Amino acid sequence: MKVGVLVSDPNVRAVLDQIQAAEEAGLDSVWMTSGPTTPDPLAIFAAAAAITERIGFGTAIVHTFPRHPVSMAATALVIESLAPGRLRLGVGPSAAMVIEPTFGISAAKPQQHLREYLAVLRSLLWDGRVDFRGDRITAKAQIPAPTGIRVMASALRANAFRLCGEVADGAISWVCPLEYLRDVARPAMDAGATAAGRTPSTLVGHVPVVVSDDPVAARDAFRKGLGFFARISNYQNMLADAGFPEVRDSGAWSDAAIDALIVHGPEGSVEARLKGLGAYGIDEAMVSIFLPEGSPAGAHARTLAMLGRVARG
């Protein structure tokens, strides 16, 4: 199983430093999320390509509604030219509550939109040309030559994971409990791939990690970092599917839901658990590092070094 880490900071230079540190620690990849006005991950990865040698880059995700897939492909080609074979282009529709008020565009029928978006991206990047007219997207373009850029997509519920199996090179989860990935996400992806006559695609599992002897402090660190997802209906419904309807009912994370999602404990036990994540159907762990209040200086670097050991096997 491969191991990557999420990097972020409002200061772009700090993000580049994090990417270099992840490569030096031996991780397989770095991942970046995106927001309407946060630094663009594709632009940052283009800069990172010039200061790194081998680490992979992944977007988790770039929003589809504000950016036409032909434009998205053109940007991805820049990174491919600078760092051949190192980019995984993760895209997704985000949520209507983010897209519609920010950009003033409709985010209706997101799965239909995503299916057409993926068809255009994959055709252009893998075949070198596209001539597509769908219900939501029209595209006609050609690039100098086909590429091997892997196109992935975000997924939360079974139908989305199945879609990724059918038409994408992989799925990227977010705050999904581990058993949900094993019992719902992986089978849905494999069923989609089988129905489309394709080989199974890659499941990138988002894994929050907190190295701490105190489980209460570990849960608090997660709540501080990602607690607001319990108030978003898409995630509430996924968590109800996963067996945690109390999150939907209360709009807050329960201890049980957090424990089903995060990997926490002393460093040795966290390292051992991460090495066993393949049993949950995950091909790559996309790790968010959280630090409890009062963590000593160097705690983040120590966790990064541990992730590097896991990546190196």
N, C-alpha and C positions, 0 to 999 in steps of 0.2 A: 504494500500500500504506500502511495506517495503522500507526502506531507507538505502543505503550503501554509502560509500565514497571511492574515489580512493586515495591511498597512494603511495608516491614515494619519493626517495632520493638516491643519489649515496652512501650514508653512510647507511649500513644495520642496524646499531644500531638505527639510526634516524627513519628508517621505522618501526622498532619494537616499538619504543616509540609512533609513530603515531597510530599504531594498538591498543596499550593499551589505548591511549587517546580516540579513537573512541569507544572502548568498555565501558569505563567509562562514555562517553557522552550518552550512550544508543542506539547507532546505531545498526542496524540489521547485517551489514556486512561491510567488507573491501574488496576492489578490487585492483588488481595490473595488469598493462600492462606489456608487455615484449618486449625487443629488442634483437638483435643478441648478444650483449655483456653487457646488463644491468643485474643487479642481478636477478637470477632466482626466480620468485615468488613462485614456489612450494617449493623450499629450504627455503625461508623466512617464508612461512606459517608453515612449519614443526617446525621451531624455535619458531614461534608465538604460536603454539599450547601448548607449555610448559609454557607460561606466561599469557595465557588468559583462560577464563572459558566458554564463551558462544558465542562470536561473530563469525559469519560465514566468510568463506574465499572464494573469487572468483577470477579466473584468466580471464583477459579480454584483451588479450587472450594469450595462449601459442601457438607458431607457430607449424604447423603440418608438413611441408615439412622436416625440419631437424631432426625430432624425430619420430621413429616408434611408432605406437599406443600401442604396447605391452610394450615398454619401458616407455611410458607416463603413462600407467596404473600402472606399478610397482612403479613409484614415487608417484602417487596419493594414493596408498595403505598405504604408510608410514604416510601420513597426516590422512587418515581415521582411522588408528590404534591409533594415538595420540589424535585425535579430532573427534570422531565418529559423522557422520551426518552433519559436519560443512563445508565440501568442496563442491563447485560447480566448476567443471572442464570445463572451457571455452577454446575452441580451435578454431583455424582458420588458413587459408592459408597465411595471410598477403598479400603482394603485390610482384609481380615479381621483381619490381625495388629494393626491399629489399632483397629478398631471393636469386636471381640468382647471383648477384655480390658478395654477402657475403659468400655463401656456395658453389658456383660453381655447383649448381644442378638446374634442370629445374623446373619451377613452372607453367608449362602448364596445362590447363584445371583444374583450381582450384576447381570448384564446383564438378566435378567428383571425384577428389582426396578427397575432404572433405566428400562427401557422403560415400565413402568406409571407410574412417578413422573413421567416426562416427559409422558406422555399427560394426567395429571391437571393438572400445572402449566400446560401449554399450553392446555388446554381452559378452565381457570378464568381465566387471564390474557388470553387472546385472544378467547374467546367470552363471558366474563363469568359463566359457570356451568359446573358439572361434576356429572355423575351417573355414577359409575364404580364398577364392582365387578370387580376382577381377582383373580388368584390370590394376590397379595401385598398389594395396597392397595385399600381401599374409601374413596370420597370422595363426598360430596354437599354442595355449597355454592354460593353465589352472591355476587358482588361488585357494587358499585353500577353499574359500567359496564366494558366491555372495555377493556383497555390494549394498548399495543404493546410491552410488556416482552419483550425477546428472551431466550429460554430456551436455554441452551447446556449442553453436557455434556463431561466429561472423556473422553478416549479414548487408548488405548495401541496396540491391535492392530487388524487389518483389520475384524473383526466389529464392534468398538466404533465405529470411524469410519463404517462403513456404517449402524449404528443411528442415529448423529447425523444422517446424511444423510436418513434416512427420517422421523424424528420430531422432531428438534430444529432450532433456528435456527443451529446451528453446533457445531463441535467445538473443544476446547481440548487441545492436546498438552502433554506434559511430558517433558523430556530425550529427545526423539526426534531422531535424526540428520536433517539436512536432506534428504538424498536419500531417506530413508525416508518423509518427509512427501510428497515429490514422487511417488515410485513406488508407495507403498502407501496412505497416508492419503487423499490427494486423490482418486485413482481410486475408492477404496472409498466415500468420501462421495458422490461424483457418481453412483456406481452405486445407492446407497441412495436418493438423491433421485429418480433416474429411475424406479426400481421403484415408488416411492410417488407418482409423478406430480407431484413438487414441483420448484421451481427449486433449483439447487445452493445449499447453505448455506455459511456462513462458516467458514474454517479459521483459527484463531488459533494461531500457531506459537510455542512457547516457545523463545526464543533467548538463551542466556547470552552475554554480551559482556564481553570483557576487553581494554582498551586497554593494550598493552604491547609493547615491542620484543623482549621475551624470551619465546619460546614455552614454555620450561620453567616460568617464573614464571606465565604465563597458565594453563597446565594445573594447576599447583599451586593456584592461586586457585580454580579450578573444583572440584578435588578437596576442598578445605577446605570449600567451601560446600555441594556437592551430592554428595559422594563416596559417601555411604551408600546412594544409590539403586542402586548396583551390587550391593548385598547383598540386594535385594528381588526375589523370584522373578518377579513380574509384569514388572518392568523388565528383568530378565535375559533373559526370553523374548522381549520386544520387541526387545532389542538383538541377540539371536541371529537373529531374523527379518531384522534390518537388516544382517546380515553380520558381526556381532561376537560370535561364540560364546565368544570368550576371556573376555569379561566374566562370562558365566554360569559358565564353568569355574573362574575364579579368584576371583570375588566382588569384583573390583577393576576400575576403569576402565583400559583400555589407552589409550596415547597416540593410536592411530588412531581409537578410538571418540570420544574427546574432540574431536579435530580435525574429525570429521564432524558434530559437534553445535554447538560454540561458534564464535563469530566473534571472532577475536583478531588482534592486530597493531598497528602504529602507527595513530594516530587517522585519518589520511587513508584508509588501506586498509580499516579497519573501516567507515568511513562509506560508502565505495564498495561494499563487500560488502553492507551492509544495504540499500542502494538497489536491489540486484539480487535480493533475496529473493523477489520475486514470481515469479521463474522456478521456485521450488520449490513453487508452488501455494499459498503463504501469502497470505491476505488482510490479516492484521494480525500484526505481530511483537510478542510479549509479552516484553519484554527483562528479563532479570536482569542487573544490573550487579555485576561482581566486581572487586575491587581487589587487585593483587598486594601481597605484603609490601613495606613500605617505600614505598608510593605517597605522593607529595607531598600536602600539604594542598590541597584544592580539586580533587582528581582526580575525585571523584564528580560535583561540579558541572560540571566540564568535559565529562565523558562525557554528562551529562544535556543539556547545551547542544548537543552533537553529535547526540544523538537528536532533539532538537527541530528541527534543520536537516533531518534526514532526513524527519521527519513533515511539514514544510512543503514538501518537494519541492525 
